[in-house]
Amino acid sequence: MPAAAAPMISSVQKLVLYETRARYFLVGSNPAETKYRVLKIDRTEPKDLVIIDDKHVYTQQEVRELLGRLDLGNRTKIGQKGSSGLSRAVSAFGVVGFVRFLEGYYIVLITKRRKMADIGGHAIYKIEDTNMIYIPNDSVRVTHPDEARYLRIFQNVDLSSNFYFSYSYDLSHSLQYNLTVLRMPLETMRTETTQTRQESFDIFEDEGLSTQGGSGVFGVCSKPYEKYVWNAKLLEAVKNTVHRDWLLYIIHGFCGQSKLLIYGRPIYVTLIARRSSKFAGTRFLKRGSNCEGDVANEVETEQILYDASVMSFSAGSYSSYVQVRGSVPLYWSQDISTMMPKPPITLDQADPFAHVAALHFDQMLQRFGSPIIILNLVKEREKRKHERILSEELVAAVTYLNQFLPPEHAIIYIPWDMAKYTKSKLCNVLDRLNVIAESVVKKTGFFVNRPDSYCSILRPDEKWNELGGYVVSTGRLQTGVLRTNCVDCLDRTNTAQFMVGKCALAYQLYSLGLIDKPNLQFDTDAVRLFEELYEDHGDTLSLQYGGSQLVHRVKTYRKIAPWTQHSKDIMQTLSRYYSNAFSDADRQDSINLFLGVFKPTEGKPHLWELPTDFYLHHRNTLSLSQTRRSYTYWWTTGVLKHLPLPFDEVTCAENRHKLTVKKFHKYDEEIDIHNEFFRPYELSSFDETFCLAMTNSTRDFMPKNVGIDPSPFTVRKPEETGKSVLGNKSNRDETVLQRKTAASAPPPPSEEAVSSSSEDDSGTDKEDEGAVSQRSTPVKVTDPGDNTKITENAVQSTKDVYGVNLSDGPSEDDLSIYTRFVQLGQSQHKQDKSSQQFCSKHHLDRVINLIPISSFSQDNIYEVQPPRVDRKSIEIFHAHIQAGRGNMQPLGKDDFLMYREYIRNRYM
């Protein structure tokens, strides 16, 4: 099936900022440096941002001439060569945005990046370093005493800690949405195209881009989902004045990718977590929901599975599953001024009509469809009423909202006291979670872009036939989503999400025809790889929101964690408490300033003078809304009509306005992902080609013995694995890369640097750009006392190496033949060519009689003659060489007939 559309690739990926006294010139180009765009930024305005984009695409020669004229025109004296009028300020990879405090504007540029993953050839980068440049020149600068403090607060949000972007893939949307919108332009323009092709068929239509349809490819660029975009406010000043290629949207959260090798077939497992930029903040300072239905610590986690042997979105096999975590959608908070480890939970406002919960679930219905499933993990039975307050209020809100929804689209509420089951010796927490996960995945289904395989139809599985979701001709769509919460949405939530993700992963592998049953066991290479991804994901999100890594992990709930883990849990708890008590307030101020929640204004209180930020996040406290939502019809108009499908993915006029559609030639650089990924115009180097060092199931998890089954779905004992299920992970936790969170300290050392040093936790800040993965395998330093063990293991038996026992020695006949072969080689080497012709007949007859079996005239190990080639083949080869030089031979009558026959069979 030919691709109807392709994602548009930004043509601004390399930037150079040039400086004159009155202007900044930002020159952006594509990677091939064939297309250029220029932004002119005025430096004479002290407080206003004046940017001019002529929207013209320059060639390399035109840009050189333009810069040459600018350089010549800005010199102090005409013809003077000593002082340049145009100087190069900085090189960059993208524009984060523009920000102003009390003086003039700053521009924030990405100066260093690292490739973290790729999805179908679309690269995902992590920001490694940024540069903040003040735009007005010194002659017009109006200084303010508080400017430096605002700048310091803004820079406390460390952009090098878990901020991600892509030039061609929309990270703010799910894979299901990104692949669904690629079909929308085809459906809207199919009538016009088919009519044109039926009226007049031209066999040379593919050679160019026809204005009435033709074979051009639709380039699609979707409007980002602003909830998960963290620099939306920074780009607001220029969004409507510059070309869309200048706008680079970044997300905050986590991105990790691992390679699952199934008998050599590469399957990439990618985990992307998107943190919401609405009502964002730290643990105790942001709880519950704001007045618009945005909840604290809301994170959308998506696991993407695809076959890396086929890169195209249209021809490849892709699957994804999405789940959400977030605080309980009520007005509630915790007072940390009491300095208690567990401050009491208080409900701040009465909400008898569940107004806030209705706004929150309305957003979810629009984005995910139905059913919305709530997995509530807070405690149900307590001596003193604490977490149970939230459960009671949430049950009341869901019950109220469900009475107005159709029964088939009702919100499903699953309460489960995970802490109670953990303390019980009779119950297995993960077994119970597995049952919940199976029921959830069966209700929501998952996304896959290919129809069911023939083997699944021949041998259908019982669980597969019960699967929910929405089946279309091109595959399956996920309808609805699981929303998991505990009080903090950290430890318990991460384990529950891992179990649901593990269940969904089994269905995804089954849908791609990689396993025979949709079921995965613990202690397999695939699940260990997936568990490591989820633990890195949980640690990163926990650092960003709670100030420490996870306290309880999957191994804790499996009750196989080592005894040293308990002391580490205590240290993580103390680290979390310290962060919440002493550093969270400063981090919250930085996030409020970065996201534009607070805007410094002359004559009004400063950010550090505010007693609380409650009024900044709850707009209804500052102004009354003119429109009041209905208490019974609490959903957005049109949402129920399309359920269970999400309204955002339905083909309608409202959603089409969110898309930018442009028609390109099929080999245009702006839609050619093959050209973007392989970059044939660049000189490739190993460091850049293999910069993405991801975890590999074969290298890092599979046993080193070949005699053992190499399948990643085989259950293994702990001592058989490449990474020990107990020791290696716990050792790694001591030296884990402390992934930096927003407003965190400078980066600690990488895992490899720390684990290769001798128990020195101080480390350095050295990180090679793009060379070290976040999940690279630690280097184990061995003791000198272990030399005897190493020597013993160095010599392995043939059974261990080859998987079979070899015999003690070759037979006498085999030895005789081998000896004669050696004598033949020696005799040929000693004799010269003249003597060889004389004695070859007599000597070789005594050694061995060889019968030529190849097309060569002589069967000689030192001299051969090339085989004879017929005249027709030589003519074809010469014609091929001439065609490469541009000398084409005229086509004969037979060639035209053959080509017309091909066109008739292919297209008509």
C-alpha positions in Angstrom: 0.0 0.0 0.0 1.7 3.3 -1.0 2.1 6.0 1.6 -0.6 8.6 1.3 1.2 11.0 3.6 4.4 11.5 5.6 5.4 13.7 8.6 7.0 16.9 7.6 10.7 17.2 8.6 11.8 20.6 9.9 14.2 22.3 7.5 15.9 24.2 10.4 18.2 21.8 12.2 21.5 23.7 12.2 21.6 27.3 13.4 24.3 29.9 13.5 23.8 33.3 15.2 25.6 36.2 13.6 25.9 39.5 15.5 26.2 43.1 14.4 25.9 46.1 16.6 22.2 46.7 15.6 21.0 43.2 14.6 21.2 39.6 15.3 20.9 37.3 12.2 19.8 33.8 13.0 20.6 31.5 10.0 19.0 28.1 10.0 19.6 25.3 7.5 18.6 21.7 6.9 21.3 19.0 7.6 22.3 18.8 4.0 22.8 22.6 4.0 20.9 23.0 0.8 18.0 25.1 2.2 18.4 28.1 4.4 16.2 30.5 6.3 17.1 33.8 8.0 15.7 35.6 11.0 16.5 39.2 11.6 16.3 40.3 15.3 16.4 43.9 16.2 18.9 44.9 19.0 18.0 48.6 19.3 14.7 48.0 21.1 15.3 48.0 24.9 12.1 46.0 25.9 10.3 45.0 22.8 11.0 41.9 20.6 11.2 42.8 16.9 11.7 39.8 14.7 11.5 39.8 10.9 11.1 36.6 8.9 11.0 37.1 5.2 9.8 33.4 4.8 12.2 33.0 1.8 14.2 29.8 1.3 17.8 30.6 0.4 20.4 28.5 -1.3 23.9 28.2 0.1 25.3 30.6 -2.5 22.6 33.2 -1.7 23.3 33.0 2.0 27.0 33.5 1.5 26.4 36.5 -0.6 23.9 37.9 2.0 26.4 37.5 4.9 29.1 39.0 2.8 27.1 42.1 2.1 26.1 42.3 5.8 29.7 42.0 6.8 30.8 44.7 4.3 28.0 47.0 5.2 28.6 46.9 8.9 32.3 47.7 9.0 33.3 51.0 10.5 35.1 52.1 7.4 34.3 50.9 3.9 37.1 48.6 2.7 38.6 48.1 6.1 39.5 44.4 6.5 40.9 44.5 10.1 37.6 44.7 12.0 34.7 42.5 10.8 31.2 44.1 10.8 29.5 40.7 11.2 30.8 38.2 13.8 29.7 34.7 14.5 28.2 34.5 18.0 27.2 30.8 18.6 26.2 27.6 16.8 23.0 25.8 17.8 20.6 23.0 17.0 17.3 24.8 17.8 15.5 27.7 19.5 13.8 26.9 22.9 12.2 30.3 22.9 12.3 34.0 24.0 11.8 35.3 27.5 11.6 38.7 29.2 11.7 39.5 32.9 12.1 43.2 33.8 14.6 44.3 31.1 14.9 43.2 27.5 14.3 39.8 25.9 16.6 36.8 26.0 16.9 34.1 23.3 17.5 30.5 24.6 19.3 28.2 22.1 20.1 24.5 22.2 23.9 24.2 21.8 24.4 20.5 22.5 22.1 17.5 21.9 22.2 13.7 22.3 20.2 11.2 20.3 18.2 9.1 22.7 15.9 7.0 20.5 14.5 6.8 17.0 11.0 5.7 16.0 10.8 4.6 12.4 13.8 6.7 11.5 12.5 9.8 13.3 15.3 10.8 15.8 14.4 11.9 19.3 17.1 14.1 21.0 17.8 15.0 24.6 18.9 18.6 25.3 22.5 18.4 26.7 23.3 22.1 27.0 21.7 25.5 26.3 22.9 29.1 25.9 20.9 32.2 27.0 21.8 35.4 25.1 20.6 38.9 25.9 19.3 40.5 22.8 19.5 44.4 23.2 23.0 45.9 23.0 24.6 47.7 25.8 23.9 51.2 24.5 20.1 50.8 24.9 20.0 48.5 27.9 17.9 49.7 30.8 19.2 48.0 33.9 17.0 46.7 36.8 18.3 45.6 40.2 16.1 42.5 40.3 16.9 41.2 36.8 19.8 39.1 37.9 17.7 37.3 40.5 15.0 36.5 38.0 17.6 35.2 35.6 19.1 32.9 38.3 15.6 31.6 39.2 14.8 30.9 35.5 18.1 29.0 35.0 17.4 26.8 38.0 15.2 24.8 35.6 18.0 22.7 34.2 17.1 22.3 30.5 19.8 19.5 30.3 17.8 17.3 32.6 15.2 15.2 30.7 14.0 17.6 28.1 13.4 16.1 24.7 12.6 17.2 21.1 12.4 15.9 17.6 12.5 17.6 14.2 10.1 15.3 12.5 8.0 13.4 15.1 5.4 15.1 17.3 6.4 14.0 20.8 3.4 15.7 22.4 1.0 13.2 20.8 0.8 9.4 20.9 2.0 7.2 18.1 -1.7 6.3 17.4 -2.5 9.9 16.9 0.5 10.6 14.7 -0.2 7.6 12.4 -4.0 8.3 12.3 -3.6 11.9 11.1 -1.4 10.6 8.2 -4.6 9.1 6.7 -6.7 12.3 7.1 -5.4 14.2 4.1 -5.9 11.2 1.8 -9.6 11.0 2.8 -10.2 14.7 2.3 -8.5 14.8 -1.1 -9.2 11.4 -2.5 -12.2 12.4 -4.6 -10.3 15.1 -6.4 -7.3 12.8 -7.1 -9.3 9.8 -8.3 -11.4 11.9 -10.7 -8.3 13.4 -12.2 -6.7 10.0 -12.8 -9.8 8.5 -14.3 -10.3 11.4 -16.8 -6.8 11.3 -18.2 -4.2 8.6 -17.5 -0.6 9.6 -18.2 2.1 7.0 -17.8 4.7 9.7 -17.1 2.6 11.3 -14.3 5.0 10.1 -11.6 7.9 12.0 -13.1 6.7 15.3 -11.7 4.4 16.8 -9.2 1.0 17.4 -10.8 -1.1 20.3 -9.6 -4.2 18.2 -9.6 -3.2 15.3 -7.5 -0.6 13.1 -9.2 1.7 11.0 -7.2 3.1 13.6 -4.9 3.2 12.9 -1.2 1.2 14.9 1.3 3.4 16.3 4.1 1.5 16.6 7.4 2.4 18.7 10.4 0.1 18.5 13.4 -0.5 21.2 16.0 1.1 20.1 19.3 -0.9 19.2 22.3 0.0 22.1 24.5 -0.6 20.3 27.8 2.7 18.4 27.3 4.7 21.2 25.7 7.0 22.9 28.1 8.2 25.9 26.0 4.8 27.0 24.6 4.9 30.3 26.6 8.5 30.9 25.4 7.4 30.6 21.8 4.2 32.6 22.2 5.8 35.9 21.2 7.0 34.6 17.8 4.5 31.8 17.0 2.5 33.9 14.6 5.3 35.8 13.0 7.9 33.2 12.0 7.8 30.1 9.8 6.7 26.9 11.5 10.2 25.3 11.0 11.6 27.7 13.5 9.2 26.4 16.2 10.8 23.5 18.1 8.5 22.1 20.8 10.1 20.3 23.8 8.6 17.9 26.3 9.8 17.0 29.8 9.8 13.6 31.4 11.6 10.4 30.3 12.7 8.7 27.1 14.4 5.4 26.9 14.9 2.8 24.2 16.1 -0.8 24.3 16.7 -3.4 21.6 15.0 -6.8 21.9 16.7 -9.3 19.6 14.5 -12.3 18.7 16.8 -14.7 16.9 18.5 -11.8 15.2 15.3 -9.8 14.4 15.6 -6.3 16.0 12.6 -5.1 17.9 12.9 -1.7 19.5 11.1 -1.2 22.8 10.7 2.6 23.5 9.2 4.2 26.7 8.2 7.8 26.5 6.8 9.7 29.5 5.3 13.2 29.0 4.9 15.4 32.1 2.0 17.8 32.0 3.0 21.5 32.0 -0.3 22.4 33.5 -0.4 22.6 37.3 3.2 21.4 37.3 5.3 21.5 40.4 6.8 19.5 43.3 5.4 16.9 45.6 3.7 18.6 48.6 3.3 22.0 46.9 1.2 20.6 44.1 -1.6 18.2 45.1 -5.0 17.5 43.6 -6.3 19.6 40.8 -6.7 23.2 39.7 -9.9 24.9 38.7 -9.5 23.8 35.0 -9.2 20.1 35.7 -5.4 19.8 35.3 -4.0 17.6 38.0 -0.6 17.5 39.7 2.1 15.1 38.6 0.1 14.1 35.5 2.3 11.9 33.3 1.3 10.1 30.1 3.4 7.0 29.6 3.6 5.4 26.2 5.3 2.1 25.3 6.1 1.7 21.6 7.1 -1.5 19.9 8.3 -1.7 16.3 10.2 -3.9 14.0 13.5 -2.0 13.3 14.2 -4.0 10.2 11.6 -2.0 8.3 11.8 1.8 8.9 8.8 3.2 7.0 5.6 4.3 8.9 3.5 2.9 6.0 5.3 -0.4 5.5 6.6 -1.2 9.0 5.0 -2.8 12.0 4.3 -0.5 14.9 2.4 -0.9 18.1 1.8 1.3 21.2 0.0 1.3 24.5 -0.7 4.4 26.6 -1.5 4.8 30.3 -1.7 7.8 32.6 -0.8 8.6 36.2 -2.0 11.7 38.1 -3.1 13.1 41.4 -6.7 12.5 42.6 -8.8 15.1 40.7 -10.2 16.9 43.8 -9.4 20.2 45.7 -7.0 18.8 48.3 -3.6 19.7 49.8 -1.1 18.8 52.5 0.4 21.4 54.9 4.2 20.9 55.1 4.7 23.6 57.7 4.1 21.0 60.5 7.4 19.3 59.5 5.7 15.9 59.7 6.8 13.0 57.4 3.1 12.5 56.5 1.3 15.8 56.7 -2.5 15.5 57.1 -4.7 15.6 54.0 -7.2 18.4 53.9 -10.0 19.0 51.4 -9.8 22.7 50.5 -13.2 23.2 48.8 -16.5 21.4 48.7 -17.4 20.2 45.3 -20.8 18.4 45.5 -21.3 18.4 41.7 -17.8 17.1 40.9 -17.0 20.1 38.8 -13.2 19.7 38.8 -13.4 15.9 38.2 -15.8 16.5 35.3 -13.4 18.9 33.6 -10.5 16.4 34.1 -12.4 13.4 32.8 -13.8 15.5 29.9 -10.2 16.1 28.8 -9.5 12.4 29.0 -12.5 11.4 26.9 -11.5 13.8 24.2 -7.9 12.5 24.1 -8.4 8.8 24.8 -12.0 7.9 24.2 -13.8 5.4 26.5 -13.7 3.6 28.8 -11.8 5.6 31.3 -10.6 3.2 34.0 -9.4 4.4 37.4 -7.1 2.2 39.4 -7.0 3.7 42.9 -4.2 2.3 45.0 -4.6 4.4 48.2 -5.2 2.8 51.5 -8.8 1.8 52.4 -8.3 0.7 56.0 -6.5 3.0 58.4 -6.4 3.5 62.2 -6.4 7.2 61.6 -8.3 8.5 58.6 -5.7 9.8 56.2 -5.6 8.4 52.6 -9.2 7.1 52.9 -10.4 10.7 52.7 -9.5 10.8 49.0 -11.0 7.4 48.2 -14.4 8.4 49.7 -14.5 11.7 47.8 -13.3 10.1 44.5 -16.0 7.4 44.7 -18.7 10.0 45.2 -17.5 12.1 42.3 -17.3 9.1 39.9 -20.7 7.9 41.0 -22.2 11.3 40.3 -20.6 11.7 36.9 -21.6 8.2 35.7 -25.3 8.7 36.2 -25.3 11.1 33.1 -23.1 9.0 30.9 -24.4 6.1 28.7 -23.8 2.8 30.6 -21.4 1.5 27.9 -19.2 4.5 28.2 -19.3 4.8 32.0 -16.1 5.5 34.0 -14.8 2.3 35.6 -13.5 2.6 39.1 -11.2 -0.1 40.6 -10.2 0.4 44.2 -7.3 -1.8 45.5 -5.4 -1.3 48.7 -1.9 -2.2 47.5 -0.2 -1.4 50.9 -2.5 -3.9 52.7 -1.8 -6.7 50.2 2.0 -6.0 50.4 2.0 -6.5 54.2 0.1 -9.8 53.9 2.2 -12.9 53.8 -0.6 -14.9 52.1 -1.2 -12.7 49.1 1.0 -12.1 46.1 0.8 -8.5 45.1 2.0 -9.0 41.5 -0.4 -11.9 40.9 -3.3 -9.7 41.9 -2.0 -6.9 39.8 -1.6 -9.2 36.8 -5.3 -10.1 37.0 -6.2 -6.4 37.1 -3.9 -5.7 34.2 -5.5 -8.5 32.0 -8.9 -7.1 32.5 -7.8 -3.5 31.8 -5.9 -4.4 28.6 -8.9 -6.4 27.4 -11.2 -3.4 27.8 -9.0 -0.7 26.3 -7.1 -2.7 23.6 -3.9 -1.3 22.1 -2.7 0.3 18.9 -1.2 -1.7 16.1 -0.9 -0.5 12.5 -1.3 -3.9 10.7 -4.2 -6.3 10.6 -4.2 -9.6 12.5 -1.6 -12.0 11.1 -2.8 -15.2 9.3 -1.3 -17.5 12.0 -3.5 -15.7 14.6 -6.6 -16.4 12.4 -5.6 -20.0 11.9 -4.8 -20.6 15.6 -6.8 -18.0 17.5 -6.0 -17.6 21.2 -8.9 -17.4 23.6 -7.6 -14.2 25.2 -7.1 -12.5 21.8 -10.8 -13.0 20.9 -11.8 -11.2 24.1 -9.6 -8.2 23.4 -11.3 -4.8 23.3 -10.4 -1.6 21.5 -11.5 -0.7 18.0 -10.7 -2.9 15.0 -10.2 -1.1 11.6 -9.0 -2.4 8.3 -5.5 -1.3 8.9 -5.2 -2.7 12.4 -6.4 -1.9 15.9 -6.9 1.3 17.9 -6.7 1.8 21.6 -9.9 3.2 23.0 -9.9 4.4 26.5 -7.1 4.5 29.0 -6.0 3.3 32.4 -5.5 6.1 35.0 -3.5 5.0 38.0 -3.0 6.9 41.2 -1.9 6.6 44.8 -1.2 9.6 47.0 2.1 10.6 45.4 1.7 8.6 42.2 5.3 7.4 42.5 6.2 4.0 44.0 3.0 2.0 44.0 1.9 3.6 40.8 5.1 2.8 38.9 4.8 -0.9 39.9 1.2 -1.1 38.9 2.0 0.6 35.5 4.8 -1.9 35.0 2.4 -4.8 35.4 -0.1 -3.3 33.0 2.7 -2.5 30.6 4.0 -6.1 30.8 0.6 -7.5 30.0 0.2 -5.0 27.1 3.7 -5.9 25.8 2.7 -9.6 25.5 -0.3 -8.6 23.4 1.8 -6.3 21.3 4.4 -9.0 20.6 1.6 -11.4 19.8 0.0 -9.0 17.3 3.3 -8.6 15.5 3.6 -12.4 15.2 6.7 -12.7 17.5 5.2 -15.0 20.1 2.6 -17.8 19.9 0.6 -16.8 23.0 0.0 -13.3 24.5 1.7 -14.2 27.7 5.1 -13.2 29.2 6.8 -14.8 32.2 9.0 -13.1 34.8 12.8 -14.0 34.7 12.9 -13.9 30.9 15.3 -11.6 29.0 12.4 -9.6 27.5 10.7 -8.9 30.9 14.0 -8.1 32.6 14.8 -5.6 29.8 11.3 -4.1 30.1 11.6 -4.0 33.9 14.9 -2.1 33.7 13.3 0.5 31.4 10.4 1.0 33.8 12.7 1.4 36.8 14.7 4.1 35.0 11.4 5.7 34.0 10.2 5.5 37.6 13.4 6.9 39.1 13.4 9.8 36.7 9.8 10.8 37.4 10.3 10.4 41.1 13.4 12.7 41.1 11.4 15.3 39.2 8.4 15.3 41.4 9.5 13.8 44.8 13.1 14.7 45.0 14.5 11.2 45.3 14.5 7.9 43.4 11.9 5.2 43.8 11.8 3.7 47.4 9.8 0.5 46.5 10.6 -1.2 43.2 9.3 -4.2 41.4 11.7 -6.5 43.1 10.5 -5.2 46.5 6.9 -6.3 45.7 8.2 -9.6 44.3 10.0 -10.0 47.7 13.3 -10.9 46.0 15.2 -7.7 46.7 18.5 -8.2 48.6 18.8 -7.3 52.2 21.0 -4.3 51.5 18.0 -2.8 49.7 16.3 -1.9 53.0 19.1 0.5 54.0 19.0 2.1 50.5 15.2 2.6 50.9 15.8 4.4 54.2 18.3 6.7 52.5 15.9 7.4 49.6 13.2 8.2 52.1 15.4 10.7 54.0 16.5 12.2 50.7 12.9 12.7 49.6 12.0 14.2 53.0 14.9 16.7 52.9 14.1 17.7 49.3 10.4 18.3 50.2 11.2 20.3 53.3 14.1 22.6 52.1 14.4 22.8 48.3 11.0 22.3 46.9 9.9 25.9 47.3 12.8 27.2 45.2 12.1 24.6 42.5 8.4 25.5 42.5 9.3 29.2 41.9 11.6 28.2 39.0 8.9 26.1 37.4 6.3 28.8 37.7 8.6 31.3 36.1 9.8 29.0 33.3 6.2 27.9 32.3 5.0 31.5 32.3 2.6 31.0 35.2 4.1 34.1 36.8 5.1 37.0 34.7 7.3 39.7 36.3 5.7 43.1 36.0 7.0 46.5 37.1 5.2 47.8 40.2 3.7 44.5 41.2 5.0 42.0 43.9 8.0 39.9 42.9 7.8 36.1 42.7 9.7 35.6 46.0 7.4 38.0 47.8 4.3 36.0 47.2 3.0 34.1 50.2 1.5 31.4 48.0 1.1 30.6 44.3 -2.5 29.3 44.7 -3.9 32.3 42.8 -1.5 31.8 39.9 -2.7 28.3 39.2 -6.5 28.9 40.0 -7.7 31.5 37.5 -11.2 31.6 38.9 -9.9 33.3 42.1 -8.9 36.3 40.0 -11.8 36.7 37.7 -15.3 35.1 37.4 -16.0 33.0 34.4 -18.7 34.4 32.1 -19.9 30.9 31.1 -20.9 28.1 33.5 -20.7 24.5 32.5 -23.7 22.3 32.9 -23.7 20.0 36.0 -25.4 17.2 34.1 -24.0 17.5 30.5 -20.5 17.9 31.8 -18.7 16.7 28.6 -17.7 18.8 25.5 -20.2 18.8 22.7 -19.5 16.2 20.1 -17.5 13.9 22.4 -20.2 11.4 23.1 -21.2 11.2 19.4 -17.9 9.5 18.5 -17.2 7.3 21.5 -15.5 4.9 22.1 -13.1 6.7 19.6 -11.3 9.7 21.0 -12.7 12.9 19.6 -9.1 14.3 18.8 -8.5 11.4 16.3 -11.9 11.7 14.4 -11.8 13.1 10.9 -13.9 16.3 11.2 -13.5 19.9 10.3 -12.4 20.9 13.8 -9.5 18.4 13.7 -8.5 19.2 10.2 -7.8 22.8 11.2 -5.1 21.5 13.6 -3.2 20.1 10.6 -0.9 21.7 8.1 -1.0 19.8 4.9 1.3 20.5 1.9 2.1 18.5 -1.2 5.6 17.6 -2.0 7.5 15.6 -4.6 8.0 12.1 -3.3 11.8 12.6 -3.1 11.6 16.0 -1.4 13.9 16.4 1.6 11.1 17.7 3.8 9.3 14.3 3.7 12.1 11.9 2.8 12.8 10.1 6.1 15.3 7.7 4.4 17.4 10.7 3.5 17.0 12.2 6.9 18.1 9.1 8.8 21.0 7.8 6.6 22.2 11.2 5.4 24.1 9.9 2.3 25.5 13.4 1.6 27.5 13.4 4.9 30.8 11.6 5.6 29.8 9.0 8.2 31.9 8.4 11.3 31.6 5.5 13.8 31.1 8.0 16.7 28.0 9.6 15.1 26.6 6.5 13.5 26.6 4.4 16.7 26.0 7.3 19.2 22.8 5.6 20.4 24.2 2.9 22.7 21.0 1.2 23.9 20.5 -1.8 26.1 20.5 -5.0 24.1 18.7 -8.1 25.3 21.3 -10.5 23.7 24.4 -8.6 25.0 23.1 -7.6 28.4 20.7 -10.3 29.5 21.1 -13.5 27.5 23.4 -16.2 29.0 26.8 -16.4 27.5 26.5 -20.2 27.0 25.4 -21.0 23.4 24.0 -24.3 24.4 21.2 -22.6 26.2 18.1 -21.5 24.3 18.8 -17.9 23.0 15.1 -17.0 22.9 14.4 -13.8 25.0 11.1 -15.5 26.2 12.8 -18.4 27.9 12.6 -18.4 31.7 16.1 -18.4 33.2 17.6 -18.9 36.6 19.3 -15.9 38.3 22.7 -17.4 37.9 22.3 -18.0 34.2 21.6 -14.4 33.2 24.0 -11.8 31.8 22.7 -9.4 34.5 22.0 -11.0 37.8 18.4 -10.5 38.9 19.5 -9.7 42.5 23.0 -8.3 42.7 23.8 -6.3 39.7 20.9 -4.0 39.8 21.3 -3.3 43.5 25.0 -2.6 43.0 24.1 -0.3 40.1 21.7 1.7 42.3 24.7 2.9 44.4 26.3 4.4 41.4 23.2 5.1 39.3 23.3 8.2 37.1 21.3 10.8 39.2 19.1 12.0 36.5 18.7 15.6 36.9 15.3 17.1 37.6 14.0 20.5 37.0 15.9 23.0 39.2 18.4 20.3 40.3 22.1 20.3 41.0 24.8 19.9 38.3 25.0 16.4 36.7 26.8 13.6 38.6 29.0 11.2 36.7 27.7 8.6 34.3 27.2 5.0 35.3 30.3 3.8 33.4 32.6 6.5 35.0 31.3 5.8 38.5 31.3 2.0 38.4 34.8 1.9 36.9 36.2 3.9 39.7 37.2 2.3 43.0 34.3 3.0 45.3 34.6 6.7 45.0 31.2 8.3 44.8 32.4 11.8 44.1 33.0 11.3 40.4 33.3 13.9 37.8 31.0 15.7 35.4 32.6 14.4 32.2 30.1 13.1 29.7 31.0 12.5 26.0 28.3 13.9 23.8 26.1 11.2 22.5 28.4 8.4 23.5 27.0 7.1 26.7 23.4 5.8 27.1 21.4 6.3 30.3 21.2 2.6 30.7 24.7 1.6 29.7 26.0 -1.6 31.3 28.2 -0.8 34.3 31.8 -2.0 34.2 32.6 -4.5 37.0 36.0 -4.1 38.6 37.3 -7.5 39.7 39.4 -8.3 42.7 43.0 -9.6 42.4 41.8 -12.6 44.4 39.4 -13.6 41.7 42.2 -14.4 39.3 42.0 -18.1 39.9 38.3 -18.2 39.1 39.0 -16.2 35.9 41.7 -18.7 34.9 39.4 -21.6 35.5 36.6 -20.1 33.4 38.9 -19.0 30.6 39.2 -22.5 29.1 35.8 -23.7 28.2 34.7 -27.1 26.9 33.7 -27.6 23.3 30.2 -28.3 24.6 30.0 -24.8 26.2 31.4 -23.1 23.1 29.8 -25.0 20.2 26.8 -26.6 21.9 28.0 -30.2 20.9 30.7 -32.5 22.0 33.5 -32.9 19.4 35.3 -36.3 19.0 38.8 -36.8 20.4 40.4 -36.6 17.0 39.8 -37.0 13.2 39.8 -40.4 11.6 42.8 -41.9 9.7 41.2 -41.3 6.4 40.5 -37.7 7.2 44.1 -37.2 8.3 45.4 -38.8 5.1 43.4 -36.5 2.9 44.4 -33.4 4.9 48.1 -34.5 4.7 47.9 -34.9 1.0 46.3 -31.5 0.7 49.2 -29.9 2.7 51.8 -31.7 0.5 50.0 -30.4 -2.6 50.2 -26.8 -1.4 53.9 -27.1 -0.4 54.9 -28.6 -3.7 53.1 -25.9 -5.6 54.8 -23.2 -3.6 58.3 -24.6 -4.0 58.3 -25.3 -7.8 58.5 -22.5 -10.3 56.2 -22.2 -13.3 58.4 -24.0 -15.8 59.2 -27.0 -13.7 55.5 -27.1 -12.5 54.4 -27.9 -16.1 56.9 -30.6 -16.5 56.4 -32.6 -13.3 52.8 -31.8 -12.4 51.5 -34.9 -14.3 53.9 -37.3 -12.6 54.1 -35.7 -9.1 50.4 -34.9 -8.6 49.3 -38.3 -9.7 51.3 -39.7 -6.7 49.9 -37.2 -4.3 46.2 -36.9 -5.2 44.1 -36.8 -8.3 41.9 -33.6 -8.3 38.9 -33.2 -10.6 38.0 -29.6 -11.5 34.5 -28.8 -10.4 34.4 -25.0 -11.0 34.3 -22.9 -14.1 38.0 -22.0 -13.8 40.3 -23.7 -16.3 42.9 -24.6 -13.5 42.1 -25.8 -10.0 45.1 -24.2 -8.5 45.3 -22.5 -5.1 47.9 -20.0 -6.2 46.8 -19.1 -9.8 43.4 -18.9 -11.4 42.1 -17.7 -14.7 38.9 -15.7 -14.9 35.9 -17.4 -16.4 34.9 -16.6 -19.9 32.0 -14.1 -20.3 29.9 -14.1 -23.4 29.6 -11.2 -25.7 26.0 -10.2 -24.8 27.0 -9.9 -21.1 29.9 -7.7 -21.9 27.7 -5.4 -24.0 25.2 -5.1 -21.2 28.0 -4.2 -18.7 29.5 -1.6 -21.0 26.0 -0.1 -21.5 25.6 0.1 -17.7 29.0 1.9 -17.4 28.0 4.4 -20.1 24.6 5.1 -18.5 26.4 5.9 -15.2 28.5 8.5 -17.1 25.3 10.0 -18.6 25.6 8.5 -22.1 22.2 6.8 -22.5 21.6 4.5 -25.4 18.4 5.0 -27.4 15.5 2.8 -26.5 14.5 0.2 -29.1 11.0 -0.9 -30.0 11.2 -3.9 -27.7 12.1 -1.7 -24.8 9.0 0.5 -25.3 6.7 -2.5 -25.6 8.1 -4.0 -22.4 7.8 -0.7 -20.5 4.2 -0.2 -21.7 3.3 -3.7 -20.6 4.8 -3.0 -17.2 2.8 0.2 -16.8 -0.4 -1.5 -17.9 0.0 -4.4 -15.4 1.1 -2.1 -12.6 -1.3 0.9 -12.7 -4.3 0.1 -15.0 
